[in-house]
């Protein structure tokens, strides 16, 4: 029987949802929440008064897909006044929509004979664990599992080559350096202005809207605030290096599906720069910056650029370079501190 390699962050299994009573944000706000067909059929067949409530709070769109209704206040129709899930209270955890049970986990992301489990920093609690409990470096746990399906040798080789490249990049990023022959990360203000202009935002989420508005306004002065930020916040470089490693570890796996490494590699460096710009805007507003601010900024980035497939594709779109006449590819191989002045 074939073997597969499974990898997950070392802190993955320690994650526990704190629930809406203590969480600084809520997963039950503003989502367009899809239902898989099995769950929808279960709701449709559920008996009694709660069954009537289930059926009245789901709907089917023109394509036949099922969704949970969101109230006019942007809150899930199954959320109680005590900020608890009514579905879970009446029918148990297994009756909740799959996204509610798994988020912020992404399980079983596949590439040949490799599987990856992730925790998204779009969740404030996962982001808190990332910045407070993982030390200076990211660590990952690996295990081998049996798999009934054989993976073609050619695909295995491609995956092995990609993982070797990715692991080398992750190590370089965590060490604070990168090889500039791989990619010129210094895209200009115009490129990032186009990303913020073209992105789809989490409308109605006031903290996110405020921070992103401030970030767009900061762009012309980014260089000035970048120097002040890294000069004033002792842990800033450590946080950004570790976050860069997070992006590299997860984003580069898209290479197998996309058929090219260029887009996923672009997305790694763009993600770091966009998150950095968000941090600069918060630092400019407050005049200070601590780990709680870092968590808030990562959460804001995640809600905007991790969850929306439109924005994920936007971050990988190498054609954005063409919109920037000042973009210059640096062909010289040079090791230098990553990102920081």
Secondary structure, DSSP 8 states (H G I E B T S, - for coil): -EEEEEEEETTGGG-----TTT-SS-TTBS---EE-HHHHHHHHH--HHHHHHHHHTEEE-TTS-EEE-B-TTSBBTTB-TTS-BHHHHHH-GGGS-HHHHHTTEEEEEEETTEEEEEE-TTSHHHHHHHHHSSTTS--EEEEEEEESS---HHHHHHHHHHHHHHHHHHHHHHHTEEETTT------HHHHHHHHHH----TT-HHHHHHHHHHHHHGGGHHHHHHHHHHH-TTHHHHHHHHHHHHHHHHTTHHHHHS-HHHHHHHHHHHHHHHHHHHHHHHHHHS---HHHHHHHHHHHHHHHTS-HHHHHHHH-GGGGGG-TT-----S--EEESS--
